[in-house]
């Protein structure tokens, strides 16, 4: 009998099973969006195995999101899992169906949705030997959404009615539109009118010299250029401030309530609540942690969602898929040293160049929006109905 090291959160619980490990970031993004649209909702994400660089400590996850390894298929384990978590609704991602878990969840009136289904999720060795299992399980899902026409044909072969299958885009992380203080935005924009700005977000100690050298290089071509620098990890705001001043930059601390003037060259802030503000005013952002091995780095879709072109190093860890999507679309560029970073900043702070990349980035962050909205509508309607019944 499994022992659970986490308590079930009080209130409504949406269960998302992420059967494909590569989809984790998209699933986490989906979970955050469900919580944002329904106060008090908690989301449990279950996986067959946790991603290598993901900590099971819920403190590292978005508020209200909980992560666990799914139970095995033994009936007692399944019963214990469902008894403990008691989900109100389940969104099953990709495929890789687990018969006992799905059947017992359905018997307990947990509403089930299959989304982002792919042929690979139904053509494993086990699935080929047990096609009747899929035939019996697929009708238990209230709605079925698939990535491709080929997947729709495969599920039809397994007995699902064609009219019950909906072809959608693939599930993609979309990037959260981070909030900001509107008064600060208006005041900072007014203070910096006519000035080019770039934002170095999440800069590690090992990256500080690279960023400052790039800024010095870019200043030669754009004398009024302002760098906003947010230190993270092993770099403190005090150390970043001291180093910038030691290198004779005119530096100011945003967190002390100061606004930059015409002479300010570097603005330091380590308040994560202002990240959304700086993405809005900076047409180009360098995302830290990407030049250092072993760092989790910064989600690039958050920058793209707010119209900031993305510059990054080669070590992006868990966010590789998101960076690759942006780079392929022309919304992000990889750099390897201070010279390349300085050159890229000099070019991209030009409004026309930044606008092209910002538009490409917006296309990327919105490409999965229709599917996310569809799932959100289904979940909200289901929970509203269940709330009315109770």
KEKE-3310 file (N, C-alpha, C; in steps of 0.2 Angstrom, whole numbers, plus 5000, padded with zeros to 4 digits):
npx = (5004:5003:5012:5008:5017:5012:4998:4981:4976:4964:4947:4942:4950:4959:4965:4979:4986:5001:5007:5018:5034:5041:5031:5030:5033:5023:5012:5013:5011:4998:4992:4994:4987:4974:4972:4973:4962:4952:4949:4955:4956:4966:4979:4984:4998:5002:5014:5023:5037:5047:5054:5071:5077:5068:5062:5054:5048:5035:5037:5045:5036:5023:5011:4999:5000:5003:5015:5017:5022:5014:5003:5006:4998:4992:4977:4974:4984:4979:4966:4970:4977:4967:4958:4966:4969:4957:4951:4942:4940:4948:4962:4969:4984:4991:4991:4996:4988:4982:4974:4967:4968:4961:4949:4944:4944:4934:4923:4922:4916:4924:4926:4933:4945:4953:4967:4977:4981:4992:4998:5009:5006:4998:5003:5012:5022:5014:5001:4999:4997:4986:4973:4959:4958:4960:4949:4939:4942:4943:4929:4926:4930:4925:4927:4938:4953:4964:4981:4984:4977:4981:4982:4968:4963:4969:4963:4950:4951:4953:4940:4933:4921:4921:4915:4916:4929:4940:4951:4965:4977:4994:4997:5005:5017:5013:5017:5017:5008:5016:5012:5012:5015:5005:5007:5020:5025:5020:5027:5041:5042:5040:5051:5061:5059:5063:5075:5085:5083:5089:5086:5093:5090:5089:5103:5117:5131:5143:5140:5140:5151:5151:5139:5141:5152:5147:5137:5145:5151:5140:5136:5145:5140:5127:5124:5116:5110:5102:5105:5095:5097:5094:5099:5102:5101:5117:5121:5120:5110:5118:5131:5131:5128:5140:5150:5147:5148:5162:5167:5165:5153:5138:5127:5112:5100:5085:5077:5078:5069:5072:5072:5079:5090:5095:5108:5110:5117:5116:5104:5099:5090:5082:5070:5058:5045:5045:5048:5040:5037:5049:5051:5041:5046:5058:5064:5073:5079:5091:5093:5097:5107:5109:5122:5128:5132:5121:5111:5094:5088:5079:5062:5059:5047:5039:5046:5044:5030:5027:5032:5046:5061:5072:5088:5100:5111:5120:5116:5102:5094:5080:5071:5074:5065:5056:5065:5070:5058:5056:5068:5068:5057:5062:5062:5071:5089:5104:5118:5136:5146:5153:5156:5147:5135:5135:5135:5123:5114:5116:5111:5098:5091:5086:5071:5064:5070:5068:5054:5051:5056:5048:5035:5036:5039:5026:5018:5022:5019:5006:5001:4996:4985:4971:4968:4971:4962:4950:4951:4951:4938:4931:4935:4931:4917:4914:4918:4910:4897:4898:4900:4887:4879:4884)
npy = (4994:5011:5025:5041:5057:5069:5080:5080:5095:5107:5109:5111:5100:5098:5086:5082:5071:5068:5060:5060:5064:5075:5084:5091:5105:5112:5106:5111:5124:5125:5120:5131:5141:5136:5138:5152:5156:5152:5155:5147:5134:5119:5110:5094:5087:5072:5060:5047:5046:5058:5073:5075:5087:5092:5096:5088:5096:5106:5119:5124:5124:5132:5142:5132:5122:5104:5091:5074:5056:5045:5031:5013:5000:4991:4986:4989:4999:5009:5012:5017:5028:5036:5037:5045:5057:5061:5067:5080:5081:5075:5078:5070:5068:5065:5050:5033:5025:5020:5006:5001:5013:5023:5017:5015:5028:5033:5026:5032:5043:5053:5065:5063:5069:5067:5074:5082:5070:5058:5047:5040:5038:5027:5016:5009:4994:4987:4992:4987:4974:4973:4978:4978:4984:4997:5000:4998:5008:5021:5026:5031:5043:5060:5070:5070:5075:5077:5078:5076:5072:5059:5053:5054:5045:5033:5032:5030:5018:5010:5010:5021:5033:5043:5056:5059:5063:5076:5087:5096:5109:5105:5103:5117:5126:5142:5154:5165:5181:5191:5201:5219:5235:5247:5261:5262:5258:5268:5279:5275:5273:5286:5293:5287:5291:5291:5284:5270:5253:5239:5223:5212:5198:5188:5186:5177:5175:5171:5176:5190:5198:5196:5202:5215:5219:5217:5228:5239:5238:5240:5253:5261:5263:5267:5279:5283:5272:5261:5249:5237:5227:5212:5203:5185:5169:5165:5178:5193:5208:5219:5215:5215:5229:5235:5230:5235:5249:5249:5247:5259:5262:5272:5270:5264:5260:5252:5247:5254:5264:5273:5283:5281:5294:5305:5302:5289:5273:5260:5251:5243:5229:5217:5213:5201:5204:5214:5210:5208:5222:5227:5219:5224:5237:5235:5232:5221:5207:5199:5183:5176:5163:5155:5154:5147:5131:5119:5127:5132:5142:5154:5156:5158:5161:5170:5182:5184:5184:5197:5205:5206:5204:5190:5185:5173:5161:5145:5135:5130:5121:5115:5122:5121:5116:5127:5138:5134:5134:5147:5152:5146:5152:5165:5173:5173:5173:5165:5167:5168:5174:5190:5199:5195:5196:5210:5215:5210:5216:5230:5230:5225:5234:5243:5250:5244:5232:5225:5225:5216:5203:5203:5202:5189:5182:5183:5176:5163:5161:5162:5151:5139:5143:5142:5128:5128:5137:5129:5118:5124:5129:5117:5112:5122:5122:5109:5109:5119:5113:5101:5108:5113:5102:5097)
npz = (5000:4995:5003:5006:5005:5005:5009:5004:4996:5002:4995:4978:4966:4952:4942:4933:4922:4916:4904:4895:4897:4891:4889:4901:4904:4897:4902:4915:4913:4908:4920:4928:4922:4924:4937:4938:4933:4941:4957:4972:4967:4966:4958:4953:4947:4939:4935:4926:4929:4937:4929:4926:4931:4940:4955:4969:4978:4983:4984:4974:4963:4954:4964:4971:4963:4962:4963:4958:4958:4948:4954:4954:4944:4952:4959:4973:4975:4966:4971:4983:4979:4973:4983:4992:4985:4978:4966:4957:4944:4928:4917:4905:4897:4881:4880:4883:4891:4907:4912:4924:4933:4925:4923:4937:4941:4933:4938:4950:4947:4942:4931:4915:4903:4888:4881:4868:4862:4854:4841:4845:4858:4859:4852:4858:4863:4872:4870:4857:4859:4867:4861:4864:4876:4875:4867:4876:4886:4880:4877:4890:4891:4892:4883:4868:4862:4849:4842:4828:4811:4808:4821:4824:4815:4820:4833:4829:4823:4834:4839:4843:4840:4825:4826:4839:4840:4841:4832:4836:4839:4845:4862:4870:4879:4884:4890:4903:4906:4914:4928:4932:4940:4936:4938:4940:4928:4919:4925:4924:4910:4906:4912:4905:4891:4874:4876:4874:4880:4888:4896:4908:4914:4929:4931:4934:4946:4939:4926:4927:4923:4909:4905:4909:4902:4889:4889:4890:4878:4870:4873:4866:4854:4856:4866:4876:4881:4892:4905:4913:4926:4934:4947:4952:4960:4964:4965:4972:4974:4980:4978:4964:4961:4968:4959:4947:4950:4953:4941:4935:4930:4929:4941:4948:4961:4959:4969:4980:4978:4968:4952:4936:4929:4916:4916:4921:4919:4922:4930:4945:4951:4961:4963:4961:4958:4949:4937:4926:4923:4918:4907:4899:4896:4890:4874:4871:4879:4889:4895:4910:4918:4907:4902:4911:4918:4925:4930:4932:4925:4915:4910:4894:4887:4895:4893:4879:4879:4883:4873:4872:4864:4864:4870:4873:4881:4878:4888:4893:4900:4907:4899:4886:4875:4874:4871:4859:4851:4850:4844:4832:4826:4825:4835:4845:4849:4850:4860:4864:4871:4878:4868:4857:4864:4866:4853:4848:4857:4853:4840:4841:4850:4841:4835:4824:4822:4834:4834:4824:4829:4841:4836:4830:4842:4848:4840:4843:4857:4857:4849:4854:4861:4858:4860:4874:4879:4876:4884:4896:4896:4897:4909:4918:4916:4920:4934:4939:4937:4945:4957:4958:4959:4972)
capx = (5000:5008:5012:5008:5020:5009:4991:4977:4974:4957:4944:4942:4956:4960:4971:4982:4991:5006:5010:5024:5038:5043:5026:5029:5032:5017:5007:5013:5008:4991:4989:4994:4981:4967:4972:4972:4955:4947:4951:4954:4957:4972:4980:4989:5001:5005:5019:5026:5043:5048:5059:5078:5079:5062:5062:5047:5046:5030:5039:5048:5031:5018:5007:4993:5002:5007:5017:5018:5023:5007:5003:5006:4992:4988:4970:4975:4987:4975:4961:4973:4979:4961:4956:4970:4968:4950:4951:4935:4941:4955:4964:4974:4988:4995:4990:4999:4982:4983:4967:4964:4967:4956:4942:4942:4942:4927:4918:4921:4913:4929:4925:4939:4946:4959:4969:4984:4983:4996:4998:5014:5003:4993:5006:5018:5022:5009:4995:4998:4995:4979:4969:4953:4959:4959:4942:4935:4944:4942:4923:4925:4932:4919:4930:4944:4956:4970:4986:4984:4972:4983:4980:4961:4962:4971:4958:4944:4953:4952:4933:4930:4917:4924:4912:4918:4936:4942:4958:4967:4984:4997:4998:5011:5017:5011:5020:5012:5009:5018:5009:5016:5012:5004:5010:5028:5026:5020:5032:5047:5042:5040:5057:5066:5057:5068:5081:5085:5083:5089:5085:5097:5086:5092:5110:5121:5138:5147:5138:5140:5156:5149:5134:5143:5156:5142:5134:5150:5152:5134:5136:5149:5135:5121:5127:5111:5108:5101:5104:5092:5100:5091:5103:5098:5105:5123:5123:5116:5110:5123:5137:5131:5129:5147:5154:5145:5151:5169:5169:5164:5146:5134:5123:5106:5096:5078:5073:5078:5064:5075:5071:5085:5090:5098:5115:5111:5119:5114:5099:5099:5084:5082:5063:5055:5038:5045:5051:5035:5038:5055:5050:5037:5050:5064:5063:5077:5081:5096:5090:5102:5107:5110:5129:5131:5130:5118:5106:5087:5087:5073:5057:5059:5040:5037:5048:5040:5023:5027:5035:5053:5065:5076:5095:5102:5117:5118:5114:5095:5091:5073:5068:5076:5060:5054:5070:5070:5053:5057:5073:5065:5052:5065:5061:5076:5095:5109:5125:5141:5151:5151:5156:5141:5129:5135:5133:5116:5110:5116:5106:5091:5087:5083:5064:5062:5073:5065:5047:5051:5057:5043:5030:5037:5038:5019:5015:5024:5016:4999:5000:4992:4980:4965:4968:4971:4955:4945:4952:4949:4931:4928:4936:4927:4910:4913:4918:4903:4892:4899:4898:4880:4877:4885)
capy = (5000:5017:5030:5048:5061:5076:5080:5083:5102:5108:5112:5108:5098:5096:5081:5082:5066:5070:5053:5061:5068:5081:5089:5094:5112:5114:5104:5115:5131:5123:5120:5138:5145:5134:5141:5159:5157:5149:5155:5141:5128:5116:5106:5089:5084:5065:5058:5040:5048:5065:5076:5074:5093:5094:5095:5086:5101:5110:5126:5126:5124:5138:5141:5128:5116:5099:5086:5067:5050:5041:5025:5008:4998:4986:4988:4992:5005:5013:5014:5022:5035:5040:5039:5051:5064:5062:5072:5081:5081:5073:5079:5065:5071:5061:5043:5029:5024:5015:5004:5001:5019:5026:5013:5016:5035:5034:5023:5036:5049:5058:5067:5062:5072:5065:5079:5081:5063:5056:5040:5037:5036:5021:5011:5005:4987:4985:4994:4983:4967:4974:4984:4979:4988:5004:5001:4999:5014:5027:5029:5034:5050:5064:5073:5067:5079:5074:5082:5076:5068:5052:5051:5053:5039:5028:5031:5027:5011:5007:5010:5028:5036:5049:5062:5060:5065:5083:5088:5103:5110:5102:5107:5120:5131:5149:5160:5169:5188:5193:5208:5225:5241:5252:5268:5262:5257:5275:5284:5273:5275:5294:5295:5285:5292:5292:5280:5263:5250:5231:5220:5206:5195:5182:5185:5173:5178:5169:5180:5197:5201:5196:5207:5222:5220:5218:5234:5244:5238:5243:5260:5264:5264:5269:5282:5284:5265:5259:5242:5235:5221:5208:5197:5179:5164:5166:5185:5198:5215:5223:5213:5218:5236:5236:5228:5240:5255:5248:5247:5266:5264:5276:5264:5266:5254:5253:5244:5260:5269:5278:5282:5283:5300:5304:5300:5282:5268:5253:5251:5236:5227:5210:5211:5197:5206:5219:5207:5210:5229:5228:5216:5229:5243:5233:5228:5215:5204:5193:5178:5173:5156:5151:5154:5143:5124:5117:5132:5131:5147:5159:5154:5163:5163:5176:5188:5184:5186:5204:5209:5207:5199:5185:5183:5168:5157:5138:5131:5132:5116:5112:5127:5120:5116:5134:5142:5131:5136:5154:5153:5143:5157:5171:5178:5173:5172:5162:5171:5164:5178:5197:5202:5193:5199:5217:5216:5208:5221:5236:5229:5224:5240:5247:5248:5240:5225:5222:5223:5209:5198:5203:5199:5182:5179:5183:5170:5157:5161:5161:5146:5134:5147:5139:5122:5129:5140:5124:5114:5128:5130:5111:5111:5126:5120:5103:5110:5122:5108:5097:5112:5114:5096:5096)
capz = (5000:4995:5008:5003:5009:5004:5011:4998:4997:5003:4990:4972:4964:4945:4941:4926:4921:4910:4902:4891:4901:4887:4889:4907:4905:4894:4907:4921:4911:4908:4927:4931:4919:4927:4944:4938:4931:4946:4964:4976:4963:4966:4952:4954:4941:4940:4930:4928:4932:4937:4925:4930:4935:4943:4962:4971:4983:4980:4985:4968:4958:4955:4969:4970:4958:4966:4958:4961:4954:4948:4957:4949:4942:4956:4961:4979:4974:4962:4976:4988:4976:4972:4990:4995:4981:4977:4961:4954:4936:4926:4910:4903:4892:4876:4879:4888:4896:4912:4912:4931:4935:4922:4925:4944:4942:4930:4942:4956:4944:4941:4924:4911:4896:4884:4876:4865:4860:4849:4839:4849:4865:4858:4848:4861:4863:4876:4867:4851:4861:4870:4858:4867:4882:4873:4865:4882:4890:4876:4878:4896:4891:4890:4876:4866:4857:4846:4838:4820:4808:4809:4828:4824:4812:4824:4838:4826:4822:4841:4840:4845:4834:4822:4828:4846:4840:4839:4830:4839:4839:4850:4868:4870:4884:4881:4893:4907:4905:4921:4930:4934:4943:4930:4939:4939:4921:4916:4927:4921:4903:4905:4913:4900:4885:4870:4878:4872:4886:4888:4902:4909:4919:4932:4930:4939:4947:4933:4920:4928:4919:4902:4904:4910:4896:4883:4890:4889:4871:4866:4874:4861:4848:4859:4872:4881:4882:4899:4906:4919:4928:4940:4949:4954:4962:4969:4964:4976:4971:4983:4974:4957:4962:4969:4954:4942:4952:4953:4934:4934:4927:4934:4943:4953:4964:4958:4975:4985:4976:4963:4945:4933:4926:4909:4916:4924:4914:4925:4935:4948:4955:4962:4965:4955:4956:4944:4930:4921:4921:4914:4900:4895:4894:4887:4868:4871:4886:4890:4900:4914:4919:4901:4901:4917:4918:4931:4932:4929:4920:4915:4905:4889:4885:4899:4890:4873:4880:4884:4868:4872:4860:4868:4869:4878:4880:4876:4893:4895:4904:4906:4895:4879:4870:4873:4867:4852:4847:4849:4840:4825:4824:4824:4841:4850:4846:4855:4860:4868:4875:4879:4861:4854:4867:4865:4846:4847:4860:4849:4834:4843:4853:4836:4836:4819:4823:4840:4833:4820:4834:4846:4833:4830:4848:4850:4836:4846:4863:4856:4844:4858:4865:4856:4864:4881:4880:4875:4890:4902:4896:4899:4916:4922:4916:4924:4941:4940:4937:4951:4963:4959:4962:4979)
cpx = (5004:5007:5013:5012:5017:5001:4988:4975:4966:4954:4944:4949:4955:4966:4973:4987:4995:5010:5016:5028:5040:5037:5025:5028:5025:5011:5007:5010:5001:4988:4989:4988:4974:4967:4970:4965:4950:4950:4950:4955:4965:4973:4985:4991:5004:5009:5021:5033:5044:5054:5066:5079:5073:5062:5054:5044:5041:5032:5042:5043:5027:5013:5000:4994:5005:5009:5019:5019:5016:5008:5004:4999:4989:4982:4971:4978:4983:4969:4964:4975:4972:4958:4959:4968:4961:4949:4944:4935:4948:4956:4970:4977:4991:4992:4993:4994:4984:4976:4964:4963:4962:4949:4940:4940:4935:4922:4917:4918:4917:4928:4932:4939:4953:4961:4976:4986:4987:4997:5003:5011:4999:4997:5012:5017:5015:5002:4994:4995:4988:4975:4962:4953:4957:4952:4937:4936:4942:4935:4922:4927:4927:4921:4936:4947:4963:4975:4985:4979:4975:4981:4972:4959:4963:4966:4952:4945:4952:4945:4930:4927:4920:4921:4914:4926:4937:4949:4959:4974:4987:4997:5005:5011:5016:5014:5015:5013:5010:5015:5014:5012:5011:5007:5017:5029:5026:5025:5039:5048:5043:5048:5062:5064:5063:5075:5080:5086:5084:5089:5089:5094:5089:5099:5114:5128:5143:5146:5139:5145:5154:5144:5137:5148:5152:5139:5139:5151:5146:5134:5140:5145:5129:5122:5122:5107:5107:5100:5100:5094:5097:5096:5099:5103:5111:5125:5118:5116:5116:5130:5137:5131:5136:5151:5153:5149:5159:5171:5167:5158:5143:5128:5118:5103:5089:5074:5073:5073:5066:5073:5077:5084:5094:5105:5116:5112:5116:5109:5098:5093:5083:5075:5059:5048:5039:5048:5046:5035:5044:5055:5046:5041:5056:5063:5067:5079:5086:5093:5096:5102:5109:5117:5132:5128:5126:5113:5099:5086:5080:5068:5057:5052:5037:5039:5044:5033:5022:5031:5043:5057:5070:5083:5097:5108:5115:5116:5107:5091:5084:5069:5070:5071:5057:5059:5070:5064:5053:5062:5071:5061:5056:5064:5066:5083:5100:5115:5129:5146:5149:5151:5149:5135:5129:5133:5126:5112:5110:5111:5099:5087:5084:5076:5061:5064:5069:5058:5046:5051:5051:5036:5030:5036:5030:5016:5016:5020:5008:4997:4996:4987:4973:4963:4967:4964:4950:4945:4949:4941:4928:4929:4932:4920:4909:4913:4912:4898:4892:4898:4891:4877:4878:4881)
cpy = (5006:5021:5037:5053:5068:5075:5083:5090:5102:5111:5108:5106:5095:5091:5081:5076:5067:5063:5054:5066:5075:5086:5092:5101:5115:5112:5109:5122:5130:5123:5127:5142:5143:5138:5148:5161:5155:5149:5149:5135:5126:5111:5101:5087:5077:5063:5051:5041:5055:5067:5076:5081:5096:5092:5093:5091:5105:5117:5129:5126:5131:5137:5137:5122:5111:5094:5079:5062:5047:5034:5019:5005:4993:4989:4992:4999:5011:5016:5019:5028:5039:5042:5045:5057:5066:5068:5073:5080:5079:5075:5075:5067:5065:5054:5039:5027:5019:5012:5004:5008:5023:5023:5015:5023:5036:5031:5027:5043:5055:5060:5067:5065:5069:5071:5078:5074:5062:5049:5036:5035:5030:5016:5008:4998:4984:4986:4989:4976:4967:4979:4984:4983:4995:5005:5001:5005:5021:5030:5032:5041:5055:5068:5070:5072:5077:5079:5082:5071:5060:5049:5050:5046:5033:5027:5028:5020:5007:5008:5016:5031:5043:5056:5064:5063:5072:5084:5095:5103:5106:5106:5110:5125:5138:5155:5164:5177:5191:5200:5213:5230:5246:5259:5268:5262:5264:5279:5282:5275:5282:5296:5293:5286:5294:5288:5273:5259:5242:5229:5213:5203:5188:5181:5182:5177:5177:5173:5187:5201:5201:5201:5214:5224:5221:5225:5240:5244:5242:5250:5264:5267:5267:5273:5283:5277:5264:5252:5241:5228:5218:5202:5191:5174:5166:5174:5189:5205:5220:5221:5216:5225:5238:5235:5233:5247:5254:5249:5254:5267:5268:5272:5267:5260:5256:5251:5249:5265:5275:5277:5284:5290:5299:5302:5292:5278:5261:5254:5243:5235:5220:5208:5208:5200:5212:5216:5209:5217:5230:5224:5220:5235:5241:5229:5222:5213:5199:5189:5174:5166:5152:5151:5150:5136:5123:5122:5131:5136:5151:5156:5160:5166:5169:5182:5189:5186:5193:5208:5210:5202:5196:5184:5178:5164:5149:5133:5132:5127:5114:5116:5126:5120:5123:5138:5140:5134:5143:5156:5151:5149:5164:5176:5177:5171:5170:5166:5167:5168:5185:5200:5201:5196:5207:5219:5215:5214:5228:5235:5229:5229:5244:5245:5243:5233:5222:5220:5217:5203:5197:5200:5191:5178:5178:5177:5164:5156:5160:5155:5140:5137:5144:5133:5123:5132:5134:5120:5118:5129:5123:5110:5115:5124:5114:5104:5114:5118:5104:5101:5113:5108:5095:5101)
cpz = (5000:5001:5005:5007:5008:5006:5004:5000:4998:4997:4984:4969:4957:4945:4934:4926:4915:4909:4898:4894:4897:4887:4896:4908:4902:4899:4913:4919:4911:4915:4930:4928:4922:4933:4943:4936:4936:4953:4968:4973:4964:4960:4954:4948:4942:4934:4932:4931:4932:4932:4929:4934:4938:4951:4964:4976:4980:4980:4978:4962:4959:4960:4967:4965:4963:4961:4962:4956:4954:4951:4952:4948:4946:4959:4968:4979:4971:4967:4981:4985:4975:4978:4993:4991:4979:4972:4959:4947:4934:4919:4909:4897:4888:4875:4885:4893:4901:4914:4919:4934:4932:4923:4932:4945:4939:4935:4948:4953:4944:4933:4920:4904:4894:4879:4874:4864:4854:4847:4843:4856:4865:4854:4851:4861:4866:4873:4861:4853:4864:4867:4861:4873:4880:4870:4871:4886:4886:4877:4885:4897:4888:4883:4875:4861:4855:4842:4831:4818:4808:4816:4828:4821:4816:4830:4835:4825:4829:4843:4842:4839:4832:4825:4835:4846:4838:4838:4832:4837:4845:4856:4869:4876:4881:4884:4897:4906:4912:4922:4932:4937:4938:4931:4938:4932:4918:4918:4924:4913:4901:4906:4908:4893:4880:4871:4876:4879:4885:4895:4903:4915:4922:4931:4936:4940:4942:4927:4921:4923:4912:4901:4905:4904:4890:4883:4888:4881:4867:4867:4869:4855:4850:4866:4877:4883:4890:4900:4913:4921:4934:4941:4952:4956:4967:4968:4968:4973:4974:4979:4967:4957:4963:4963:4948:4943:4951:4945:4931:4929:4932:4935:4949:4955:4963:4965:4980:4983:4971:4956:4942:4930:4919:4910:4919:4918:4916:4931:4938:4952:4955:4964:4960:4953:4950:4937:4925:4918:4917:4907:4896:4892:4890:4880:4867:4878:4885:4896:4904:4915:4913:4899:4906:4917:4925:4934:4929:4924:4920:4909:4900:4886:4889:4895:4883:4873:4881:4879:4868:4869:4865:4866:4875:4876:4879:4881:4896:4899:4902:4901:4887:4874:4869:4869:4860:4848:4845:4844:4833:4822:4822:4830:4846:4846:4852:4854:4865:4872:4875:4872:4857:4857:4866:4858:4845:4851:4856:4843:4836:4847:4848:4835:4830:4820:4829:4838:4829:4825:4839:4843:4832:4836:4850:4846:4840:4853:4862:4852:4848:4862:4864:4860:4872:4883:4880:4882:4896:4902:4899:4906:4920:4922:4920:4931:4943:4941:4943:4957:4964:4961:4969:4983)
residu = (UNK:UNK:UNK:UNK:UNK:UNK:UNK:UNK:UNK:UNK:UNK:UNK:UNK:UNK:UNK:UNK:UNK:UNK:UNK:UNK:UNK:UNK:UNK:UNK:UNK:UNK:UNK:UNK:UNK:UNK:UNK:UNK:UNK:UNK:UNK:UNK:UNK:UNK:UNK:UNK:UNK:UNK:UNK:UNK:UNK:UNK:UNK:UNK:UNK:UNK:UNK:UNK:UNK:UNK:UNK:UNK:UNK:UNK:UNK:UNK:UNK:UNK:UNK:UNK:UNK:UNK:UNK:UNK:UNK:UNK:UNK:UNK:UNK:UNK:UNK:UNK:UNK:UNK:UNK:UNK:UNK:UNK:UNK:UNK:UNK:UNK:UNK:UNK:UNK:UNK:UNK:UNK:UNK:UNK:UNK:UNK:UNK:UNK:UNK:UNK:UNK:UNK:UNK:UNK:UNK:UNK:UNK:UNK:UNK:UNK:UNK:UNK:UNK:UNK:UNK:UNK:UNK:UNK:UNK:UNK:UNK:UNK:UNK:UNK:UNK:UNK:UNK:UNK:UNK:UNK:UNK:UNK:UNK:UNK:UNK:UNK:UNK:UNK:UNK:UNK:UNK:UNK:UNK:UNK:UNK:UNK:UNK:UNK:UNK:UNK:UNK:UNK:UNK:UNK:UNK:UNK:UNK:UNK:UNK:UNK:UNK:UNK:UNK:UNK:UNK:UNK:UNK:UNK:UNK:UNK:UNK:UNK:UNK:UNK:UNK:UNK:UNK:UNK:UNK:UNK:UNK:UNK:UNK:UNK:UNK:UNK:UNK:UNK:UNK:UNK:UNK:UNK:UNK:UNK:UNK:UNK:UNK:UNK:UNK:UNK:UNK:UNK:UNK:UNK:UNK:UNK:UNK:UNK:UNK:UNK:UNK:UNK:UNK:UNK:UNK:UNK:UNK:UNK:UNK:UNK:UNK:UNK:UNK:UNK:UNK:UNK:UNK:UNK:UNK:UNK:UNK:UNK:UNK:UNK:UNK:UNK:UNK:UNK:UNK:UNK:UNK:UNK:UNK:UNK:UNK:UNK:UNK:UNK:UNK:UNK:UNK:UNK:UNK:UNK:UNK:UNK:UNK:UNK:UNK:UNK:UNK:UNK:UNK:UNK:UNK:UNK:UNK:UNK:UNK:UNK:UNK:UNK:UNK:UNK:UNK:UNK:UNK:UNK:UNK:UNK:UNK:UNK:UNK:UNK:UNK:UNK:UNK:UNK:UNK:UNK:UNK:UNK:UNK:UNK:UNK:UNK:UNK:UNK:UNK:UNK:UNK:UNK:UNK:UNK:UNK:UNK:UNK:UNK:UNK:UNK:UNK:UNK:UNK:UNK:UNK:UNK:UNK:UNK:UNK:UNK:UNK:UNK:UNK:UNK:UNK:UNK:UNK:UNK:UNK:UNK:UNK:UNK:UNK:UNK:UNK:UNK:UNK:UNK:UNK:UNK:UNK:UNK:UNK:UNK:UNK:UNK:UNK:UNK:UNK:UNK:UNK:UNK:UNK:UNK:UNK:UNK:UNK:UNK:UNK:UNK:UNK:UNK:UNK:UNK:UNK:UNK:UNK:UNK:UNK:UNK:UNK:UNK:UNK:UNK:UNK:UNK:UNK:UNK:UNK:UNK:UNK:UNK:UNK:UNK:UNK:UNK:UNK:UNK:UNK:UNK)
# end
